[in-house]
């Protein structure tokens, strides 16, 4: 495809054509729609006519769509430059407005949850594609409070814990790091610094991590205190008020995955620490080291990492998608055609990468920080995969087209695997094949095991904070978490005990991280199906993506032949990784 110049910034006109006038117009439309919804309040009863109930649902869709667009515009403006006071002020204003809207509109959900199963069934049966959305809403019935309490919680969140997390983002996105490389001291953002995790020099790798944690540890008092407030707030609301069984349970219910399934996933991850320990021991031999340090787990074995310019990366990703499915490639192409990609690296820009899928009628927006590494290529494939997922699910309502978190990683991780396997298959040089296999295993560690152990740490941290654990004690617990992951295969230094204060997800979205492990292991199983039977697999896969959030995840996956309640299913994903490790050992001869 013709990619043109680097997509340094995105165009937000599809959301808000005119920055001021159209945003005000959207906010006015939100209020007008809200008033229409509120007019139905006196009519709500168990014998509400079906046509009026459906009108209410359609108004809810309209309100949700307008609110999503306003919220997305404010957040994407902020993500472009987290140090822009105008963007920060705008996001605060929109958040406050949308919180007020949510409070005024929540009476409908509360009324629907209050119905008996028999009363609710009449409405669910008439809702068509929104039936599962209504069923999923009612699963929160046991944990729902009164309307005044729910309103107070919303107000508390936007002005309290969400504000603290915003301060965390502002602080950490504003951090500057200084690293000496080849005699030159560079001032770097965190994303810029992270490129040196893969530097061929052991001294540079060590200095990179030491500088990262020097800056975070200098701010540990504020950052650890914010995290303590996050955990306490999560406990106060989720356990004390809503009466969930455990802090992670509310996330599991939002993800539409039973607690037992998540427990099984995390247990299987714990049981497979030997896979990555074996890999790290092999990698140490390849690097000529008696043992890897934590500084070295992403070290390249090759003298220098191959760089790929942005347009070449786009062509590679798009061609890989097209060879798999022209429908997938066409969906991804719409991100470029709409100028919905923000790829440049700039001071103040939000770090990392994400895909923001707003409403079914809009092409998603994608943010990456592209610096030319192979990992940036797979990250681009990952985020474009998210966009493909949103586009393929766009036949549903704004209320149910978003996939729940564990399924939300399906198309993204699958897209990564298409690209990495394409590179692996086309390469003829054994040493390059070796490097590609190592990249796959490095990324699998980062996506599966590392994320699972983040979630295991969160479970321990939330409980420990409620028992009065200090930040220093929490740092020791985190070191122990790392020791369980790495065993005797990796040498740890003390600064890694503070890694947890540098993990945005545990602040922004507690217990989010296991979704990555879920998604990666799920896709390994799906990818194996694809390799075994490519022709029958494709329509099943596209159908899975097209569901979005319109059906129960367990049922969607069962239709694809997957039993997520079985430990054997999750072990199957690790078996695929073991096979790749076997292949790597065969190429290297085990370096015995």
C-alpha positions as CSV (number, residue, x, y, z in Angstrom):
1,X,0.0,0.0,0.0
2,X,1.0,3.6,-0.4
3,X,1.9,4.9,3.1
4,X,3.2,8.3,2.4
5,X,5.1,10.2,5.1
6,X,5.3,9.1,8.7
7,X,2.0,9.7,10.5
8,X,3.6,11.9,13.2
9,X,0.2,13.1,14.5
10,X,-3.4,12.1,14.1
11,X,-6.4,14.0,12.9
12,X,-9.2,14.3,15.4
13,X,-11.7,16.0,13.1
14,X,-13.8,12.8,12.8
15,X,-14.5,13.2,16.5
16,X,-14.8,17.0,16.8
17,X,-14.4,19.0,13.5
18,X,-14.0,22.3,15.2
19,X,-12.1,22.3,18.5
20,X,-14.3,24.7,20.4
21,X,-17.7,25.1,18.6
22,X,-18.3,21.4,17.9
23,X,-17.2,20.3,21.3
24,X,-19.7,22.7,22.9
25,X,-22.3,21.4,20.4
26,X,-21.6,17.8,21.4
27,X,-21.9,18.6,25.0
28,X,-25.2,20.4,24.4
29,X,-26.5,17.3,22.4
30,X,-25.5,15.1,25.4
31,X,-27.5,17.3,27.8
32,X,-30.5,17.3,25.4
33,X,-30.4,13.5,25.0
34,X,-30.1,13.1,28.8
35,X,-33.2,15.2,29.3
36,X,-35.1,12.9,26.9
37,X,-34.0,9.9,29.0
38,X,-34.9,11.6,32.2
39,X,-38.5,12.2,30.9
40,X,-39.0,8.4,30.9
41,X,-38.2,8.1,34.6
42,X,-41.8,8.5,35.9
43,X,-43.0,5.8,33.4
44,X,-40.6,3.0,34.6
45,X,-42.5,0.0,36.0
46,X,-42.7,-3.7,35.6
47,X,-45.4,-3.3,33.0
48,X,-43.6,-0.7,30.9
49,X,-44.6,-1.2,27.2
50,X,-41.9,-2.9,25.2
51,X,-41.8,-0.2,22.6
52,X,-41.0,2.4,25.3
53,X,-38.3,0.2,26.8
54,X,-36.7,-0.1,23.4
55,X,-36.9,3.7,22.9
56,X,-35.1,4.0,26.2
57,X,-32.4,1.6,25.0
58,X,-31.9,3.6,21.7
59,X,-31.6,6.8,23.7
60,X,-29.0,5.1,25.9
61,X,-27.1,4.2,22.7
62,X,-27.2,7.8,21.5
63,X,-26.1,9.2,24.9
64,X,-23.3,6.6,25.1
65,X,-22.1,7.5,21.6
66,X,-22.0,11.2,22.1
67,X,-20.3,10.8,25.5
68,X,-17.7,8.4,24.1
69,X,-16.8,10.9,21.3
70,X,-16.4,13.8,23.8
71,X,-14.4,11.7,26.2
72,X,-12.2,10.3,23.4
73,X,-11.5,13.8,22.0
74,X,-10.4,15.1,25.4
75,X,-8.2,12.0,26.2
76,X,-6.6,11.9,22.7
77,X,-5.7,15.6,23.0
78,X,-4.1,14.9,26.4
79,X,-2.2,11.8,25.1
80,X,-0.7,14.0,22.4
81,X,0.9,16.2,25.0
82,X,0.4,15.3,28.7
83,X,2.2,18.6,29.6
84,X,-0.3,20.8,27.7
85,X,-2.3,22.7,30.3
86,X,-5.2,23.4,27.9
87,X,-5.5,19.7,27.1
88,X,-5.4,18.8,30.8
89,X,-8.0,21.5,31.6
90,X,-10.2,20.2,28.8
91,X,-10.0,16.6,29.9
92,X,-10.9,17.6,33.4
93,X,-13.9,19.6,32.2
94,X,-15.2,16.8,30.0
95,X,-14.7,14.2,32.7
96,X,-16.7,16.3,35.2
97,X,-19.5,16.8,32.6
98,X,-19.6,13.1,31.8
99,X,-19.7,12.1,35.4
100,X,-22.7,14.3,36.0
101,X,-24.3,12.8,32.9
102,X,-23.6,9.3,34.2
103,X,-25.1,10.1,37.6
104,X,-28.3,11.5,36.1
105,X,-28.7,8.6,33.7
106,X,-27.9,5.7,36.0
107,X,-31.5,5.4,37.2
108,X,-32.3,3.3,34.2
109,X,-29.6,0.7,34.9
110,X,-30.5,0.7,38.6
111,X,-34.2,0.1,37.8
112,X,-33.4,-2.7,35.4
113,X,-31.2,-4.4,37.9
114,X,-33.9,-4.1,40.5
115,X,-36.4,-6.2,38.5
116,X,-36.9,-9.9,39.3
117,X,-35.5,-12.4,36.8
118,X,-39.0,-13.1,35.5
119,X,-39.8,-9.4,35.1
120,X,-36.5,-8.7,33.3
121,X,-36.8,-11.6,30.9
122,X,-39.7,-9.9,29.1
123,X,-37.5,-7.0,28.2
124,X,-34.4,-9.1,27.5
125,X,-36.3,-11.3,25.0
126,X,-37.4,-8.2,23.0
127,X,-33.9,-6.6,22.9
128,X,-32.5,-8.5,20.0
129,X,-28.7,-8.0,19.7
130,X,-28.7,-6.1,23.0
131,X,-30.1,-9.1,24.9
132,X,-26.7,-10.3,26.2
133,X,-25.8,-6.7,27.1
134,X,-28.8,-6.6,29.4
135,X,-28.0,-10.0,30.8
136,X,-24.4,-8.9,31.6
137,X,-25.7,-5.8,33.2
138,X,-27.9,-7.8,35.6
139,X,-24.9,-9.8,36.7
140,X,-23.8,-6.7,38.7
141,X,-27.2,-6.7,40.6
142,X,-25.7,-8.3,43.8
143,X,-23.0,-5.6,43.9
144,X,-25.1,-2.5,43.1
145,X,-25.9,0.1,45.7
146,X,-28.6,2.7,45.9
147,X,-28.8,5.5,43.5
148,X,-27.6,8.2,45.9
149,X,-24.6,5.9,46.9
150,X,-23.8,5.2,43.2
151,X,-23.8,9.0,42.5
152,X,-21.6,9.7,45.4
153,X,-19.1,7.1,44.2
154,X,-19.0,8.6,40.8
155,X,-18.3,12.0,42.1
156,X,-15.8,10.7,44.5
157,X,-14.0,8.9,41.7
158,X,-13.7,11.8,39.3
159,X,-12.5,14.2,41.9
160,X,-10.6,11.7,44.1
161,X,-8.9,8.6,42.9
162,X,-9.1,9.4,39.2
163,X,-7.5,12.8,40.0
164,X,-4.7,11.1,41.9
165,X,-4.1,8.7,39.0
166,X,-4.0,11.7,36.6
167,X,-1.3,13.2,38.8
168,X,0.6,10.0,38.6
169,X,0.4,10.2,34.8
170,X,1.5,13.8,34.7
171,X,4.4,13.2,37.0
172,X,5.7,10.1,35.3
173,X,5.1,11.3,31.7
174,X,7.1,14.4,32.6
175,X,10.1,12.4,33.9
176,X,13.4,13.1,32.0
177,X,16.2,10.5,32.0
178,X,19.9,11.0,31.3
179,X,22.0,8.3,29.8
180,X,25.6,8.3,28.6
181,X,26.1,6.3,25.4
182,X,29.3,6.4,23.4
183,X,30.5,9.4,25.4
184,X,27.4,11.4,24.8
185,X,24.9,12.2,27.6
186,X,21.4,11.9,26.1
187,X,18.2,13.4,27.7
188,X,15.4,10.9,27.0
189,X,11.7,10.2,27.6
190,X,10.9,6.8,29.2
191,X,10.1,5.4,25.7
192,X,13.4,6.7,24.4
193,X,15.2,5.2,27.4
194,X,13.5,1.9,26.9
195,X,15.2,1.4,23.5
196,X,18.5,0.8,25.5
197,X,17.1,-2.2,27.3
198,X,18.2,-4.0,24.1
199,X,21.6,-2.4,23.8
200,X,24.4,-4.7,23.0
201,X,26.6,-3.3,25.8
202,X,26.0,-4.8,29.3
203,X,27.2,-1.6,30.8
204,X,24.7,0.5,28.9
205,X,21.9,-1.9,29.7
206,X,22.7,-1.7,33.4
207,X,23.0,2.0,33.3
208,X,19.6,2.2,31.5
209,X,17.7,0.4,34.3
210,X,19.7,2.1,37.0
211,X,18.7,5.5,35.5
212,X,15.1,4.4,35.1
213,X,14.8,3.4,38.8
214,X,16.9,6.3,40.0
215,X,14.3,8.7,38.8
216,X,11.3,6.6,40.0
217,X,12.9,5.9,43.4
218,X,13.6,9.7,43.8
219,X,9.8,10.0,43.6
220,X,8.9,6.8,45.4
221,X,7.3,8.5,48.4
222,X,4.6,10.2,46.2
223,X,4.2,7.4,43.8
224,X,3.9,4.7,46.4
225,X,1.5,6.8,48.4
226,X,-0.7,7.2,45.3
227,X,-0.7,3.4,44.8
228,X,-1.7,2.9,48.5
229,X,-4.7,5.2,47.9
230,X,-5.6,3.3,44.8
231,X,-5.6,0.0,46.7
232,X,-7.5,1.4,49.7
233,X,-10.1,3.0,47.5
234,X,-10.5,-0.2,45.5
235,X,-11.0,-2.1,48.8
236,X,-13.4,0.4,50.3
237,X,-15.7,0.4,47.3
238,X,-15.3,-3.2,46.1
239,X,-15.1,-5.1,49.3
240,X,-16.6,-2.9,52.1
241,X,-19.4,-1.4,50.0
242,X,-20.2,-3.7,47.1
243,X,-19.2,-7.0,48.9
244,X,-17.2,-8.6,46.1
245,X,-15.5,-11.8,47.2
246,X,-12.0,-10.5,46.5
247,X,-10.4,-7.3,45.1
248,X,-9.8,-9.0,41.7
249,X,-13.4,-10.2,41.5
250,X,-14.9,-6.9,40.3
251,X,-12.4,-6.8,37.4
252,X,-13.2,-10.5,36.6
253,X,-16.9,-9.7,36.5
254,X,-16.3,-6.7,34.2
255,X,-14.2,-9.0,32.0
256,X,-17.1,-11.5,32.0
257,X,-14.7,-14.2,33.2
258,X,-15.4,-16.3,36.3
259,X,-13.0,-16.0,39.2
260,X,-12.2,-19.7,38.9
261,X,-11.0,-19.3,35.3
262,X,-8.6,-16.5,36.3
263,X,-7.3,-18.5,39.2
264,X,-6.6,-21.4,36.9
265,X,-4.8,-19.2,34.4
266,X,-2.6,-17.7,37.1
267,X,-1.9,-21.1,38.7
268,X,-0.8,-22.5,35.3
269,X,1.5,-19.5,34.8
270,X,3.1,-20.1,38.2
271,X,3.6,-23.8,37.3
272,X,5.4,-22.9,34.1
273,X,8.1,-20.6,35.5
274,X,10.6,-23.3,34.4
275,X,9.9,-22.6,30.7
276,X,11.3,-19.1,30.9
277,X,14.0,-19.9,33.4
278,X,15.3,-22.5,30.9
279,X,15.2,-19.9,28.2
280,X,17.1,-17.4,30.3
281,X,19.8,-20.0,31.2
282,X,20.2,-20.7,27.4
283,X,20.4,-17.0,26.7
284,X,23.1,-16.5,29.3
285,X,25.2,-19.1,27.5
286,X,24.6,-17.4,24.2
287,X,25.8,-14.2,25.7
288,X,28.9,-15.8,27.3
289,X,27.6,-15.0,30.8
290,X,27.5,-17.4,33.8
291,X,24.0,-16.0,34.6
292,X,21.8,-13.3,33.3
293,X,21.3,-10.2,35.4
294,X,17.8,-8.7,35.3
295,X,19.4,-5.9,33.3
296,X,20.1,-8.5,30.5
297,X,16.9,-10.4,29.9
298,X,16.1,-8.4,26.8
299,X,19.8,-8.3,25.6
300,X,20.3,-8.9,21.9
301,X,22.6,-11.8,21.0
302,X,23.4,-10.1,17.6
303,X,25.9,-7.3,17.6
304,X,23.3,-4.8,16.6
305,X,19.5,-4.9,16.2
306,X,18.1,-4.5,12.7
307,X,16.3,-1.3,12.2
308,X,13.2,-0.8,9.9
309,X,12.0,2.5,8.8
310,X,8.4,3.4,9.4
311,X,7.0,3.0,5.8
312,X,8.8,-0.4,5.4
313,X,7.3,-1.5,8.7
314,X,3.8,-0.5,7.6
315,X,4.2,-2.3,4.3
316,X,5.4,-5.5,6.1
317,X,2.5,-5.4,8.5
318,X,-0.1,-4.7,5.9
319,X,1.2,-7.4,3.5
320,X,1.2,-9.9,6.3
321,X,-2.4,-9.0,7.2
322,X,-3.4,-9.2,3.5
323,X,-1.8,-12.7,3.0
324,X,-3.8,-13.9,6.0
325,X,-7.1,-12.2,5.0
326,X,-7.8,-9.3,2.7
327,X,-10.7,-8.3,4.9
328,X,-8.3,-7.9,7.9
329,X,-5.9,-5.8,5.8
330,X,-8.7,-3.6,4.5
331,X,-9.9,-2.9,8.0
332,X,-6.3,-1.9,9.1
333,X,-5.9,0.3,6.1
334,X,-8.7,2.5,7.2
335,X,-6.6,3.7,10.1
336,X,-4.1,5.2,7.7
337,X,-6.7,6.5,5.3
338,X,-8.4,8.4,8.1
339,X,-5.1,9.7,9.4
340,X,-5.9,8.1,12.8
341,X,-2.3,7.1,13.6
342,X,0.1,9.0,15.9
343,X,3.5,7.5,15.5
344,X,6.2,10.1,16.3
345,X,8.2,10.4,19.5
346,X,7.9,13.8,21.2
347,X,8.5,15.1,24.7
348,X,5.3,15.1,26.7
349,X,3.6,12.6,24.5
350,X,2.0,9.6,26.3
351,X,4.4,6.7,26.5
352,X,3.8,3.2,25.2
353,X,1.1,2.4,22.7
354,X,-2.6,2.0,22.6
355,X,-5.6,1.8,20.3
356,X,-8.7,3.8,21.2
357,X,-11.9,2.3,19.7
358,X,-14.6,4.9,20.3
359,X,-17.9,4.0,18.6
360,X,-18.9,1.5,15.8
361,X,-19.2,4.3,13.2
362,X,-15.7,5.6,13.7
363,X,-12.3,4.1,12.7
364,X,-10.2,3.6,15.9
365,X,-7.2,5.9,16.7
366,X,-3.8,4.3,17.2
367,X,-0.9,5.7,19.2
368,X,2.7,4.2,19.0
369,X,6.1,5.6,19.7
370,X,7.9,4.3,16.6
371,X,11.7,4.3,16.8
372,X,12.6,1.7,14.2
373,X,13.2,-1.4,16.3
374,X,11.8,-4.8,15.3
375,X,9.7,-4.6,18.5
376,X,8.2,-1.4,17.2
377,X,7.1,-3.3,14.1
378,X,5.3,-5.9,16.2
379,X,3.8,-3.2,18.4
380,X,2.4,-1.5,15.3
381,X,0.9,-4.9,14.2
382,X,-0.5,-5.3,17.8
383,X,-2.3,-2.0,17.9
384,X,-3.6,-2.2,14.3
385,X,-4.9,-5.7,15.3
386,X,-7.0,-3.9,18.0
387,X,-8.3,-1.5,15.4
388,X,-9.2,-4.5,13.1
389,X,-11.1,-6.0,16.0
390,X,-13.1,-2.9,16.6
391,X,-13.9,-2.5,12.9
392,X,-15.0,-6.1,12.5
393,X,-17.3,-5.8,15.5
394,X,-18.8,-2.5,14.3
395,X,-22.0,-4.2,13.2
396,X,-23.2,-4.1,16.8
397,X,-24.4,-1.3,19.1
398,X,-22.1,1.1,20.8
399,X,-23.3,-0.6,24.0
400,X,-22.0,-4.1,23.1
401,X,-19.3,-3.9,20.3
402,X,-16.3,-3.6,22.6
403,X,-14.8,-7.0,23.4
404,X,-14.3,-7.7,27.1
405,X,-10.6,-7.3,28.2
406,X,-9.5,-11.0,27.9
407,X,-10.8,-11.2,24.4
408,X,-9.7,-7.7,23.5
409,X,-6.1,-8.9,23.0
410,X,-7.1,-11.6,20.5
411,X,-6.7,-9.7,17.2
412,X,-3.8,-7.7,18.5
413,X,-1.6,-10.7,19.6
414,X,-2.7,-12.6,16.5
415,X,-1.5,-9.7,14.3
416,X,1.9,-9.8,16.1
417,X,2.2,-13.5,15.5
418,X,1.4,-13.1,11.8
419,X,4.3,-10.6,11.4
420,X,6.8,-12.5,13.5
421,X,6.1,-15.8,11.8
422,X,6.3,-14.1,8.4
423,X,9.8,-12.8,9.3
424,X,10.8,-16.3,10.6
425,X,9.6,-18.1,7.6
426,X,11.3,-15.8,5.0
427,X,14.6,-15.8,6.8
428,X,17.3,-18.2,5.5
429,X,20.2,-17.2,7.8
430,X,20.2,-19.5,10.8
431,X,21.7,-16.8,13.1
432,X,18.8,-14.4,12.1
433,X,16.3,-17.2,12.7
434,X,17.8,-17.6,16.1
435,X,17.4,-13.9,16.8
436,X,13.8,-14.0,15.7
437,X,13.0,-16.9,17.9
438,X,14.6,-15.1,20.8
439,X,12.6,-12.0,20.0
440,X,9.4,-14.2,20.1
441,X,10.4,-15.7,23.4
442,X,11.4,-12.4,24.9
443,X,8.0,-10.9,23.9
444,X,6.2,-14.0,25.2
445,X,7.9,-13.6,28.6
446,X,6.9,-9.9,28.6
447,X,3.3,-10.6,27.6
448,X,2.5,-13.9,29.4
449,X,4.7,-14.5,32.5
450,X,5.5,-10.9,33.4
451,X,1.9,-9.8,33.2
452,X,0.6,-12.8,35.2
453,X,3.1,-12.1,37.9
454,X,2.1,-8.4,37.9
455,X,-1.5,-9.6,38.7
456,X,-0.2,-12.0,41.4
457,X,1.7,-9.1,42.9
458,X,-1.4,-6.9,42.8
459,X,-3.4,-9.6,44.7
460,X,-0.7,-9.6,47.4
461,X,-0.2,-5.8,47.4
462,X,-3.8,-5.0,47.8
463,X,-4.1,-7.3,50.8
464,X,-0.9,-6.1,52.3
465,X,-1.7,-2.4,52.0
466,X,-5.0,-3.1,53.9
467,X,-2.9,-4.7,56.6
468,X,-0.7,-1.6,57.0
469,X,2.3,-2.7,54.8
470,X,4.8,0.1,54.2
471,X,6.2,0.9,50.7
472,X,9.6,-0.5,51.7
473,X,7.9,-3.8,52.7
474,X,6.0,-3.8,49.5
475,X,9.3,-3.4,47.6
476,X,10.6,-6.5,49.4
477,X,7.4,-8.4,48.4
478,X,7.9,-7.4,44.8
479,X,11.5,-8.7,44.9
480,X,10.2,-12.0,46.2
481,X,7.7,-12.0,43.3
482,X,10.6,-11.7,40.9
483,X,12.6,-14.4,42.7
484,X,9.6,-16.8,42.1
485,X,9.6,-15.9,38.4
486,X,13.3,-16.2,37.8
487,X,14.5,-18.8,40.3
488,X,18.3,-19.2,40.0
489,X,18.3,-18.3,36.3
490,X,18.5,-14.5,36.8
491,X,20.5,-12.3,39.2
492,X,18.4,-9.6,40.8
493,X,19.6,-6.2,42.1
494,X,17.8,-4.2,44.8
495,X,16.4,-1.4,42.7
496,X,14.0,-3.8,40.9
497,X,12.1,-4.0,44.1
498,X,10.6,-0.6,43.1
499,X,9.6,-1.7,39.6
500,X,5.9,-1.7,40.7
501,X,5.8,2.1,41.0
502,X,6.7,2.3,37.3
503,X,3.8,0.1,36.0
504,X,1.0,2.4,34.9
505,X,-1.7,-0.4,34.5
506,X,-1.7,-1.2,38.2
507,X,-2.6,2.4,38.9
508,X,-5.0,3.1,36.0
509,X,-6.8,-0.2,35.8
510,X,-6.1,-2.5,38.7
511,X,-5.9,-6.3,37.8
512,X,-5.9,-5.4,34.1
513,X,-2.6,-7.2,33.4
514,X,-3.7,-10.8,33.4
515,X,-5.8,-10.0,30.3
516,X,-2.4,-9.9,28.4
517,X,-1.6,-13.4,29.6
518,X,-5.1,-14.6,28.8
519,X,-4.9,-13.1,25.3
520,X,-1.4,-14.4,24.5
521,X,-2.1,-18.0,25.6
522,X,-5.5,-17.9,23.9
523,X,-4.0,-16.7,20.6
524,X,-1.3,-19.4,20.8
525,X,-4.1,-22.0,20.9
526,X,-5.9,-20.2,18.0
527,X,-2.7,-19.8,16.0
528,X,-2.1,-23.5,16.3
529,X,-5.6,-24.1,14.9
530,X,-4.7,-21.8,12.0
531,X,-1.5,-23.6,11.2
532,X,-3.2,-27.0,11.3
533,X,-6.3,-26.0,9.3
534,X,-6.0,-22.6,7.7
535,X,-9.0,-22.7,5.4
536,X,-11.7,-23.7,8.0
537,X,-10.0,-21.6,10.6
538,X,-10.4,-18.2,8.9
539,X,-14.2,-17.9,9.0
540,X,-14.3,-19.1,12.6
541,X,-11.7,-16.5,13.6
542,X,-13.4,-13.6,11.8
543,X,-16.7,-14.6,13.4
544,X,-15.1,-14.7,16.8
545,X,-13.8,-11.1,16.3
546,X,-17.2,-10.0,14.9
547,X,-18.9,-10.8,18.1
548,X,-17.2,-8.0,20.0
549,X,-18.9,-7.9,23.4
550,X,-22.3,-9.1,22.2
551,X,-22.1,-12.7,23.6
552,X,-20.6,-14.5,26.6
553,X,-16.8,-14.9,26.2
554,X,-16.9,-18.5,27.4
555,X,-19.6,-19.3,24.8
556,X,-17.7,-17.4,22.0
557,X,-14.6,-19.4,22.7
558,X,-16.5,-22.7,23.2
559,X,-17.8,-22.2,19.7
560,X,-14.2,-21.9,18.5
561,X,-13.5,-25.2,20.3
562,X,-11.7,-23.8,23.3
563,X,-12.4,-24.6,27.0
564,X,-11.0,-21.8,29.1
565,X,-12.0,-23.5,32.4
566,X,-9.5,-26.4,31.7
567,X,-5.9,-26.2,33.0
568,X,-5.0,-28.2,29.9
569,X,-6.1,-25.4,27.7
570,X,-3.8,-22.9,29.3
571,X,-1.0,-25.5,29.4
572,X,-1.4,-25.9,25.7
573,X,-0.2,-22.3,25.2
574,X,2.9,-23.0,27.2
575,X,3.4,-26.2,25.2
576,X,3.6,-24.1,22.0
577,X,6.2,-21.8,23.7
578,X,8.2,-24.9,24.8
579,X,8.2,-26.1,21.2
580,X,9.7,-22.8,20.1
581,X,12.3,-23.1,22.8
582,X,13.1,-26.6,21.7
583,X,13.5,-25.2,18.1
584,X,15.9,-22.5,19.4
585,X,17.9,-25.1,21.3
586,X,18.2,-27.2,18.2
587,X,19.5,-24.2,16.2
588,X,22.0,-23.3,18.8
589,X,22.9,-26.9,19.7
590,X,22.1,-26.0,23.3
591,X,25.5,-24.5,23.6
592,X,26.6,-27.4,25.6
